[in-house]
Every structure is written in structure tokens, then in C-alpha cells.
Amino acid sequence: MPIRCVIVSQDRLVYEGEADIVIVPGSLGEMGILAGHAPLLSTLDLGVIRVKSGDQEEVFTVTGGFIEVQP
């Protein structure tokens, strides 16, 4: 079951689509977000966001920010 993923910067929509897993550089280490993940609000560190869907993977550089996981 895919999840809806939206990545935004300060001034634009960067990515919107479905993903099987989203891997983010959380402030306490990498986090993998799957369908059914508990609601979460956390800070992001410098690193790479990986959005995987099937055999496709998209990669985005991040220099900080926040992640919000909603039910």
C-alpha cells in the first residue's frame, strides 16, 4: 500500500507522488516511513531524502527542515 509523499521548499513544490517508503535524515538518525507509520513531527538534518516506489528511486538533497507524518 503506497503512501502519499509531498516535499516542499520555502518557495515551491519539489515533489508530489506515491511511494512505498520514504527515507529521511532525521536529527537522531535515518528514518524510514512506511504505510501505517505513527503520526510524527521531527526535525531534519543535512542529508538526502530517498523516495522509493517499486524499482524507482528519486533522491533529494535537504539542508534541514521538518518532516510531518499524518495518519
N, C-alpha and C positions, 0 to 999 in steps of 0.2 A: 504494500500500500504506500504510494508516494506521498510526500509532504509538499506543501506549498512553500516556496522559498522566495523571499524578496530581499534584495540587497540594495541599499540606497546610500548615496554620499550626501554631502551637505547641500549639493545643488542639483542632483539628478538621480533618476532611477538607473541603477547599474545592471541589475539582473532581476528577472521575474520568471519563475517557472516551477516545474515539479522536480523533486529529487528523491532518490532512495535514501541518501544520507548526506548530511552537511557536516563537514569537519571544520572547526574554527579554533583559532589560537586564543583560548581563554586566559585570563590573568593568572590562573593557577595551573595551566597546562592545556593541552589539546582536549577538545570535547567533540564527541560525535553525537549528532542529533538525528534520531530515527523517528518514524511514525509512532505516536503514542508517548513521546517523551513528556515528562512532567513540565508544567509551566516553569519558566526560568527567566531571570533577568541578571545579566552578568556583564562585566567589562571585557573588552578585547585588548590583546597586546599586539605588537608588531608581528606580522607573520602572513600566512596565506590561508584564505578560505577556499576549501575544496567542495564543490557541489557535484555529487556523483548521481547519475541516473543511468541504470543499465550499464553498458560498457563505455558510456561517455563520461568525461570529467571536465569541468570548467574550473579554472583557477583564477582567484582574485587576490591582489595584494591589499593588505589592510595595515594601517599605522596606528590603530587604536579605535575606540568607539564602544558600542554596546551591542549585545545580542538579546533579543526578546523571543522566547518560545511561548506560543499561545496554544491552548488546547484545540 
